[in-house]
């Protein structure tokens, strides 16, 4: 009786560990990586840099997508003369 419970417990634990290992192996890496940095300059203006570290391109899309704009991997956004910066819209495309 004790041997069958021990065997059942061992099988259950083995299945749990096996299921965790299979599930962990199926997780995927992200398709892209963004790096965002913000700096307050001496004159009080704010500079924000958005870099596509891997797998994407960026473009300014605040007023809609410009069909002539070329997506780039680095984007700068400046806010001058205000304590509050309005938000900006940056579009991103995944590179394949």
SULMO-V636176 format. One record per residue. N is the residue number from 1. RES is the residue in one letter. D_CENTER is the distance of its C-alpha to the mean C-alpha in Angstrom with 1 decimal. Layout:
n->(N	N)
res->(RES	RES)
d_center->(D_CENTER	D_CENTER)
This chain:
n->(1	2	3	4	5	6	7	8	9	10	11	12	13	14	15	16	17	18	19	20	21	22	23	24	25	26	27	28	29	30	31	32	33	34	35	36	37	38	39	40	41	42	43	44	45	46	47	48	49	50	51	52	53	54	55	56	57	58	59	60	61	62	63	64	65	66	67	68	69	70	71	72	73	74	75	76	77	78	79	80	81	82	83	84	85	86	87	88	89	90	91	92	93	94	95	96)
res->(X	X	X	X	X	X	X	X	X	X	X	X	X	X	X	X	X	X	X	X	X	X	X	X	X	X	X	X	X	X	X	X	X	X	X	X	X	X	X	X	X	X	X	X	X	X	X	X	X	X	X	X	X	X	X	X	X	X	X	X	X	X	X	X	X	X	X	X	X	X	X	X	X	X	X	X	X	X	X	X	X	X	X	X	X	X	X	X	X	X	X	X	X	X	X	X)
d_center->(52.8	50.8	50.0	48.6	46.4	45.1	44.5	42.7	40.5	39.7	38.8	36.6	34.8	34.4	33.0	30.4	29.3	29.4	27.3	24.6	24.6	24.4	21.5	19.6	20.3	18.9	15.3	13.1	10.5	7.1	8.4	6.4	5.0	5.7	8.4	10.3	13.9	16.8	20.5	23.7	26.4	30.1	31.2	28.8	26.5	22.7	20.6	16.9	15.1	11.8	11.4	9.7	10.0	10.0	10.6	10.7	13.2	13.5	16.6	18.2	18.8	20.4	23.7	22.6	21.7	24.1	25.3	26.4	23.2	21.7	17.9	17.1	14.4	15.1	15.8	18.0	18.9	22.2	23.9	27.6	30.4	28.8	27.6	25.2	22.8	22.4	18.9	17.9	16.2	14.1	13.6	11.4	12.7	11.6	14.1	16.2)
